Amino acid sequence: MARRRSTNAAQRAHAAQAVADAVATTRWLAPGKRIGLYASMPQELGTRPLIELALQRGCAVYLPRITSMRARRMRFMLYGSRGATRQHSFGMHEPEGAEWINARFLDTIFVAGVGFDRRGARLGHGAGFYDRALSFRRSRHHWRGPRLVALAYSFQVVPHVPVTPHDVFMDYIVTERGIDELLADEN
């Protein structure tokens, strides 16, 4: 986390654009796709270029909104064309409005975190919001969706992230160096 905070504005802008450029080469942002993203905090890899790319390509963009602090629950709310957000007490920006979608019906979800490993394990910020919202992924048998894509600086990819039974694994990691497909083994 200290290394993320020490990244200067030029490095942050370069990394955010490089990640958006890498994602632009995929089919993940095809017109009509339902995309889960997040409004990045200052220390996180920036998502503004990726949000703009998704909107330009005709995707429906959904951002997380915390619906219960006590139960650690969130919903993915439609990010409108006006881009209106409100600031949560955690400092994150959440979309205004009432239209939401269950995470299982999104096509791709781009996820933040503190660290990731090549198995797809993710170290979040400790509250478990994403693990709860994506818990259905642990019990699926035939159905795969949605695609889970970690967004990170390359230094956030580490040799090993400890996991617990409730953790949900990523399918890909995108850094300023490009896209890595992961061999997630949730068992």
C-alpha positions as CSV (number, residue, x, y, z in Angstrom):
1,M,0.0,0.0,0.0
2,A,2.9,2.3,0.7
3,R,4.3,1.7,-2.8
4,R,0.9,2.6,-4.3
5,R,0.9,5.8,-2.3
6,S,4.4,6.7,-3.5
7,T,3.5,6.4,-7.2
8,N,3.6,9.9,-8.6
9,A,0.8,11.5,-10.8
10,A,2.7,10.9,-14.1
11,Q,3.2,7.2,-13.3
12,R,-0.4,6.8,-12.3
13,A,-1.7,8.4,-15.5
14,H,0.7,6.4,-17.7
15,A,-0.3,3.1,-16.0
16,A,-4.1,3.9,-16.2
17,Q,-3.8,4.6,-19.9
18,A,-1.6,1.5,-20.5
19,V,-4.2,-0.7,-18.8
20,A,-7.1,0.9,-20.9
21,D,-5.0,0.4,-24.1
22,A,-4.4,-3.3,-23.2
23,V,-8.1,-3.9,-22.5
24,A,-9.0,-2.1,-25.8
25,T,-7.3,-5.0,-27.6
26,T,-9.8,-7.6,-26.2
27,R,-13.5,-8.2,-26.9
28,W,-14.4,-7.5,-23.2
29,L,-15.8,-4.1,-24.1
30,A,-18.0,-5.0,-27.0
31,P,-21.2,-2.9,-27.6
32,G,-24.0,-3.9,-25.3
33,K,-21.7,-5.7,-22.7
34,R,-22.5,-5.1,-19.0
35,I,-19.3,-4.0,-17.3
36,G,-18.6,-3.8,-13.6
37,L,-15.9,-1.2,-12.8
38,Y,-15.0,1.0,-9.8
39,A,-14.3,4.6,-9.4
40,S,-10.7,4.5,-8.4
41,M,-9.4,6.0,-5.2
42,P,-6.3,8.3,-5.5
43,Q,-3.9,5.5,-4.5
44,E,-5.4,2.8,-6.8
45,L,-4.7,2.3,-10.5
46,G,-6.9,4.8,-12.2
47,T,-10.0,3.7,-13.9
48,R,-11.1,6.9,-15.7
49,P,-9.6,5.9,-19.1
50,L,-11.2,2.5,-18.9
51,I,-14.6,3.8,-17.9
52,E,-14.5,6.3,-20.8
53,L,-13.5,3.6,-23.2
54,A,-16.3,1.3,-22.1
55,L,-18.9,4.1,-22.5
56,Q,-17.5,5.1,-25.9
57,R,-17.9,1.5,-27.1
58,G,-21.5,1.3,-26.0
59,C,-21.1,-0.8,-22.8
60,A,-23.4,-0.4,-19.8
61,V,-21.1,0.5,-17.0
62,Y,-22.0,-0.4,-13.4
63,L,-20.1,0.8,-10.3
64,P,-20.3,-0.7,-6.8
65,R,-22.4,1.0,-4.1
66,I,-22.3,-0.1,-0.5
67,T,-25.8,-1.0,0.6
68,S,-25.0,-2.3,4.1
69,M,-21.9,-1.6,6.1
70,R,-22.9,-4.0,8.8
71,A,-23.5,-6.9,6.4
72,R,-20.7,-5.8,4.1
73,R,-23.0,-5.8,1.1
74,M,-22.8,-3.9,-2.2
75,R,-24.7,-3.7,-5.4
76,F,-23.5,-2.7,-8.9
77,M,-25.4,0.4,-9.9
78,L,-25.7,1.8,-13.4
79,Y,-23.3,4.6,-14.0
80,G,-25.4,7.1,-16.0
81,S,-24.4,9.2,-19.0
82,R,-24.1,12.2,-16.6
83,G,-21.6,10.3,-14.5
84,A,-23.2,11.6,-11.2
85,T,-21.5,10.1,-8.1
86,R,-21.6,10.7,-4.4
87,Q,-18.7,10.2,-2.0
88,H,-19.0,7.4,0.5
89,S,-17.6,7.7,4.0
90,F,-14.7,5.4,2.9
91,G,-13.8,8.1,0.4
92,M,-14.9,6.1,-2.7
93,H,-17.3,7.5,-5.2
94,E,-20.5,5.7,-5.8
95,P,-23.0,6.1,-8.6
96,E,-26.3,7.9,-7.8
97,G,-29.6,6.5,-9.1
98,A,-31.6,3.4,-8.5
99,E,-30.9,1.0,-11.4
100,W,-28.8,-1.9,-10.4
101,I,-27.8,-5.4,-11.5
102,N,-26.9,-8.6,-9.7
103,A,-23.1,-9.2,-10.1
104,R,-23.8,-12.6,-11.7
105,F,-25.4,-10.9,-14.7
106,L,-22.4,-8.7,-15.5
107,D,-20.2,-9.9,-18.4
108,T,-16.9,-8.6,-17.0
109,I,-16.1,-7.2,-13.6
110,F,-12.8,-5.2,-13.1
111,V,-11.7,-5.5,-9.5
112,A,-9.2,-3.5,-7.4
113,G,-7.1,-4.9,-4.7
114,V,-3.9,-4.6,-2.6
115,G,-2.2,-7.6,-4.1
116,F,-2.6,-10.5,-6.5
117,D,-0.8,-13.7,-7.3
118,R,-0.5,-15.8,-10.5
119,R,-3.2,-18.2,-9.3
120,G,-5.7,-15.4,-9.3
121,A,-5.8,-15.0,-5.5
122,R,-6.6,-11.5,-4.4
123,L,-5.8,-9.6,-1.3
124,G,-8.5,-6.9,-0.9
125,H,-8.8,-4.2,1.7
126,G,-10.2,-6.6,4.3
127,A,-13.9,-5.8,4.4
128,G,-15.0,-8.7,2.1
129,F,-17.4,-6.7,-0.1
130,Y,-16.3,-8.3,-3.4
131,D,-16.0,-11.8,-1.9
132,R,-19.6,-11.5,-0.7
133,A,-20.9,-10.0,-4.0
134,L,-19.1,-12.7,-6.0
135,S,-19.7,-15.7,-3.6
136,F,-21.8,-17.4,-6.3
137,R,-18.6,-18.1,-8.2
138,R,-17.4,-20.6,-5.6
139,S,-20.5,-22.8,-6.0
140,R,-20.9,-22.8,-9.8
141,H,-20.6,-26.0,-11.7
142,H,-21.3,-25.3,-15.3
143,W,-21.8,-21.6,-15.7
144,R,-18.7,-19.5,-15.8
145,G,-19.6,-15.8,-15.8
146,P,-18.8,-13.1,-15.2
147,R,-15.1,-12.7,-16.2
148,L,-13.1,-11.3,-13.2
149,V,-10.3,-9.0,-14.2
150,A,-7.9,-7.6,-11.6
151,L,-6.6,-4.1,-12.3
152,A,-3.2,-3.4,-10.7
153,Y,0.2,-1.9,-10.9
154,S,2.8,-4.6,-11.9
155,F,4.4,-4.3,-8.4
156,Q,1.1,-5.5,-6.9
157,V,1.5,-8.9,-8.4
158,V,3.4,-10.9,-5.8
159,P,4.5,-14.6,-5.6
160,H,1.9,-15.6,-3.1
161,V,-1.3,-14.2,-1.5
162,P,-2.8,-16.1,1.4
163,V,-6.3,-17.4,0.8
164,T,-9.3,-18.3,2.9
165,P,-12.3,-20.5,2.0
166,H,-14.5,-17.5,1.2
167,D,-12.0,-15.9,-1.3
168,V,-13.0,-15.5,-5.0
169,F,-10.2,-15.9,-7.6
170,M,-9.6,-13.6,-10.6
171,D,-9.4,-14.9,-14.2
172,Y,-7.0,-12.2,-15.5
173,I,-4.7,-9.5,-14.2
174,V,-4.1,-6.4,-16.3
175,T,-1.2,-4.2,-15.3
176,E,0.7,-1.4,-17.2
177,R,2.7,-4.3,-18.7
178,G,-0.2,-6.0,-20.3
179,I,-2.7,-8.9,-19.7
180,D,-2.0,-12.1,-17.9
181,E,-4.5,-15.0,-18.1
182,L,-4.5,-16.8,-14.8
183,L,-4.7,-20.4,-13.9
184,A,-7.1,-20.0,-10.9
185,D,-7.5,-23.0,-8.7
186,E,-10.2,-22.3,-6.2
187,N,-10.1,-25.8,-4.8
